[in-house]
Amino acid sequence: MPFFNVNQRKKQKNAYEMDQNIMKALYSRETFLHVFDNHPEMICIIDVSGHVISVNKMTGMLGYNSEEIVGKFNDFFTEADLKVTTQNFNKTLNGMSVSYDAALLHKDGYEVQASVTCIPIKASDKVIGALAITKDISELKLKEAALKNVKNELNLAQMTANIGSWDSDLRNGKIFWSKQIYRIMGINNSDGYFVPTYDKFIAMIHPEDRHRMDKTVKQALINKSSYQIEYRMIRQDGRERNILEKADVVLDENNEPCRLIGVVHDITDKKVAEEQLKQSEEQFKNVYSNINAGVWSKDVIAGKFRFISAGVEQICGFSSEEFIKKRMKWEQIIIPEDVPQYNALQDMLITGKSLHHEYRIIHKNGDIRWIHEDTIPITNDIGEVIRLTGILTDVTDKKNAEEKMVYLAHHDYLTDLPNRRSFDLELSSLIKRSKDNGTEFSVVYLDMDGFKRINDSLGHSVGDELLKHISRRLEKLAGENFVYRMSGDEFTMLITNYNSVEELIHFAKWIVNEVKKPFLIQDYELFITTSIGISTYPSDGIDAETLLRNADAALYRAKELGRDNYQIYLPSQNIETYKSFLLEKDLRHALANDQFRIHYQPRVDVKTNKVVSAEALIRWEHPEWGLVSPGEFIPLAEESGLIIDIGNWVILNVCKQMKKWERNRVIPISINISSKSFLKSNWISDLTLIVKETGLDPKLLEFEITENAIMQNEEVVQKTAKLVKDLGIKLSLDDFGTGFSSITHLKHFNFDFIKIDRSFIQNITANKQDDILTKSIIQMAHGLQMKVVAEGVETTEQLRRLRELDCDELQGYLFSKPVGESEFQRILNEGIAYPDTSKSSAPPVENRRRFFRINLPHPLLADMTITKIKGKTISLGQTKIVVDNIGPGGVHFLSHIKMPVQPDITLKIMTEILGQPFKVEGHIVWQGEWADHIYEYGLEFSVNENEREKIFTLLNKLNNEILKSPRFQDSLLVEDKKQYIISIKS
């Protein structure tokens, strides 16, 4: 008995019932309408009379909408296809399904090739209409036509192929060539004289292919087999052709070769085409292998990537899986500096606009890559962006190349310094920034003196290397400032980080001195100097052209003045800097021209007023500037390296003078010694020789050194100081209290004297702190068995206090200013120097004044400049002075600058009196030292009578105002003229 599973039967029944339901749904009217409306082709329902009664929405192939497809269906067919269409429709009405191709008319008038399928619609076994399915096959028809053309062309090519045939009878040696072979070989055999033979054929083959061809033929005969070979043939006209030959061996009844038959094909054009194709393929392969492009698509609504091509990973290093599955955001790899701009541009996409931009990303390996991205937004029917599609291109190499091109365009090819173009751009930018910020800067123009001589004598390779070394040295010297190579051996710098003209001058001197140091080039030790011209914004120009022209003019002056120096464009110089430059220039010749003088300032015993010693102070008698103090030229001598020679000159001449004084009375003389002398290895030998040659007792000499000198190289200075002491020369520590004031220095150097700096002495009676410090210094020195000298003593109050503090010796204007040899001889003979309590500020002037004078109760601030020197007009900046006395004939003024009494130096004074500008020229007729390093002058006006009359009128008004109030005006008045001059100096 069979076994039935009840559960299984239930399942089968349920499945059958479900299938019945599905079948009903499939055959339902709803299903038909769904298929009808959504079919991809155009479907029409036509009644038996040929009228279209319904059509789906796929009518776009004819340019109509569904409402416009009305009337008889054959209205939409061309006349050419109307007959066959009617015939096929009648077949359908007879119950047949038919398919055919026909041309339909587009709404715009052109033909649309279509495939039409008509299916009869039956009801109760009667045809009541037709269902017409129409498919657009225009593109297919075009392809079929194209294919037909290709076939025709291929047949034509086969007919005209450049192929020739041949037949060789191996028994009698006769060979037959078709006419095409003669054409291939380039042989004109119209007369029939050419008889082909195997030897003639072999001789026409290219020498490099001849042996291989012969061997192939013979091997085929031995093997009784066919062959195929390519070779080159030389035609009679000398042209080379590529030949493909195929041949078969024909055997006789004895199975032996009796004939060779074959064809030759001229494949030269094919070979050329193959080579060109090969090259094209290589180029394509090269481009394809190196292209950096990736494509991505992102679903905006879902916020995730839908597609990322492999090219994206090549560009960024991250796989498509990391972006799609791990939901990694593209913004995460954009370099942080570029993210704000990237995000800002994304707003364009929301509006439906495409975006084209460039930015940087961080590759997975850490590299920075430049990306060019084209992003295209895709919108829905209502204009909302639903998808973004992007194309990424790695443009890193392009960007690097652009940056390199920009770099090369703005840098010198030889030295790698910024070039003239870069200089022009930076100068223009710097002018704009300085104008906006109210700051100044300077253009430094350098020319290498003697470079042409080196370049011409040693060759361009050495010259080029020298320029490179000069560039590196200038870059190091410039620090934070840029150096530019303008052309040849000319360079420029743009200097911004300085606080004063003096600082700028120091910088220029430093460059001049550093460039002079030797360059080692290809075993040559080369020496070169530089000339420098400097102009300053805005005083020397407010535009690039003017600034550069004025710097060049200053450079030209530097060359005129002997090269190896600097020149500041004159309008940017005041009297002080102009004088400093001239002094530096002339200092090199001062020693040879015997322009130095020695003055002596006595040192007095504080208790007895006895002259017990003196300090030798060098002065420079300049031919134009008169007697120049050491404070003005000693720093220049230190920088130029002349200080050692000048110091030795002072020692020698002091020793000679003291030797003369030995006949009457002689006292110890102290001399200031530069730290450079103490650091020079053979200086002690020079000193010993001077003492020996003059025969002076070295115990009469005293050398003064400063704490700053000790700090430069304490070990060397200490060693030299011991050798000095061993000679019997005393040592003084000068300017004590202004340096580090180390007690260790006092102990190790065993000084004989300590000289307290004048800055303490000036305020000893007014400043309790200075008084305490001075007292402590004296007590400490005495405890160390050292004597104390107080410098800069000018008042009786200072004298009284120093006596109370038990100071040993005094030096200052209260007893005597520095004087020449003859005046000091008189002081020496007297032996006593009493304090001068009746010192006058100025020499008597009554005899030289022709006009009334006004003593100003409050001194007047003014500007002064030099306008002419020896008849030559110059243009300088201005220097502050203080006027305390004025009249129609001249003024009395104070300045920190020491000026000469020279009638051929014309000065211009500029100020304001009672609200009126007051400008007048004149020259100095007398001068004096009013206080320590403060100078007073009498200036006589150089005016005509009309100008003097105007001055008379103005000064009468001034006198009346002073009678009303000592403060005769609200501006330009100075309360303390001495303190004001001191403030200018500092």
HELIX and SHEET records of a PDB file:
HELIX    1   1 VAL A    6  LEU A   26  1                                  21    
HELIX    2   2 ARG A   29  ASN A   38  1                                  10    
HELIX    3   3 GLY A   60  LEU A   62  5                                   3    
HELIX    4   4 SER A   66  GLU A   68  5                                   3    
HELIX    5   5 PHE A   73  PHE A   76  5                                   4    
HELIX    6   6 GLU A   79  LEU A   93  1                                  15    
HELIX    7   7 SER A  138  MET A  159  1                                  22    
HELIX    8   8 LYS A  179  MET A  185  1                                   7    
HELIX    9   9 TYR A  198  MET A  204  1                                   7    
HELIX   10  10 PRO A  207  ASN A  223  1                                  17    
HELIX   11  11 THR A  268  ASN A  290  1                                  23    
HELIX   12  12 ALA A  310  CYS A  316  1                                   7    
HELIX   13  13 SER A  320  ILE A  324  1                                   5    
HELIX   14  14 TRP A  330  ILE A  333  5                                   4    
HELIX   15  15 PRO A  336  ASP A  338  5                                   3    
HELIX   16  16 VAL A  339  LEU A  345  1                                   7    
HELIX   17  17 ASP A  347  ILE A  350  1                                   4    
HELIX   18  18 THR A  396  ALA A  409  1                                  14    
HELIX   19  19 ARG A  420  ASN A  437  1                                  18    
HELIX   20  20 PHE A  451  LEU A  458  1                                   8    
HELIX   21  21 HIS A  460  ALA A  478  1                                  19    
HELIX   22  22 VAL A  501  VAL A  515  1                                  15    
HELIX   23  23 ALA A  544  GLU A  560  1                                  17    
HELIX   24  24 LEU A  570  SER A  572  5                                   3    
HELIX   25  25 ILE A  575  ALA A  590  1                                  16    
HELIX   26  26 PRO A  630  SER A  640  1                                  11    
HELIX   27  27 ILE A  643  TRP A  661  1                                  19    
HELIX   28  28 SER A  675  LEU A  679  1                                   5    
HELIX   29  29 TRP A  683  THR A  694  1                                  12    
HELIX   30  30 PRO A  698  LEU A  700  5                                   3    
HELIX   31  31 GLU A  707  GLN A  712  1                                   6    
HELIX   32  32 GLU A  714  ASP A  726  1                                  13    
HELIX   33  33 ILE A  743  PHE A  749  1                                   7    
HELIX   34  34 ARG A  758  GLN A  762  1                                   5    
HELIX   35  35 LYS A  768  GLY A  783  1                                  16    
HELIX   36  36 THR A  796  GLU A  804  1                                   9    
HELIX   37  37 GLU A  821  GLU A  830  1                                  10    
HELIX   38  38 GLU A  846  ARG A  848  5                                   3    
HELIX   39  39 GLU A  945  LYS A  964  1                                  20    
HELIX   40  40 LYS A  977  LYS A  985  1                                   9    
SHEET    1   A 5 VAL A  52  VAL A  55  0                                        
SHEET    2   A 5 MET A  42  ASP A  47 -1                                        
SHEET    3   A 5 LYS A 126  ASP A 136 -1                                        
SHEET    4   A 5 GLU A 111  ALA A 123 -1                                        
SHEET    5   A 5 VAL A  98  LEU A 105 -1                                        
SHEET    1   B 5 ILE A 175  TRP A 177  0                                        
SHEET    2   B 5 ILE A 163  ASP A 169 -1                                        
SHEET    3   B 5 PRO A 257  ASP A 266 -1                                        
SHEET    4   B 5 GLU A 240  LEU A 251 -1                                        
SHEET    5   B 5 TYR A 227  ILE A 234 -1                                        
SHEET    1   C 5 LYS A 304  ILE A 308  0                                        
SHEET    2   C 5 ALA A 293  ASP A 299 -1                                        
SHEET    3   C 5 VAL A 385  ASP A 394 -1                                        
SHEET    4   C 5 ILE A 368  THR A 379 -1                                        
SHEET    5   C 5 LEU A 355  ILE A 362 -1                                        
SHEET    1   D 5 VAL A 483  SER A 487  0                                        
SHEET    2   D 5 GLU A 490  ILE A 495 -1                                        
SHEET    3   D 5 PHE A 441  ASP A 449 -1                                        
SHEET    4   D 5 THR A 529  TYR A 537 -1                                        
SHEET    5   D 5 TYR A 566  ILE A 568  1                                        
SHEET    1   E 2 PHE A 519  ILE A 521  0                                        
SHEET    2   E 2 TYR A 524  LEU A 526 -1                                        
SHEET    1   F 9 GLY A 626  VAL A 628  0                                        
SHEET    2   F 9 VAL A 611  HIS A 622 -1                                        
SHEET    3   F 9 PHE A 596  ASP A 605 -1                                        
SHEET    4   F 9 GLU A 809  GLN A 811 -1                                        
SHEET    5   F 9 LYS A 787  GLU A 791  1                                        
SHEET    6   F 9 PHE A 753  ILE A 756  1                                        
SHEET    7   F 9 LYS A 730  PHE A 736  1                                        
SHEET    8   F 9 LEU A 701  THR A 706  1                                        
SHEET    9   F 9 ILE A 669  ASN A 672  1                                        
SHEET    1   G 7 LYS A 872  THR A 873  0                                        
SHEET    2   G 7 ILE A 854  ILE A 869 -1                                        
SHEET    3   G 7 THR A 879  GLY A 887 -1                                        
SHEET    4   G 7 GLY A 890  SER A 895 -1                                        
SHEET    5   G 7 ILE A 934  PHE A 941 -1                                        
SHEET    6   G 7 GLN A 916  ALA A 931 -1                                        
SHEET    7   G 7 ILE A 905  ILE A 913 -1                                        
END                                                                             
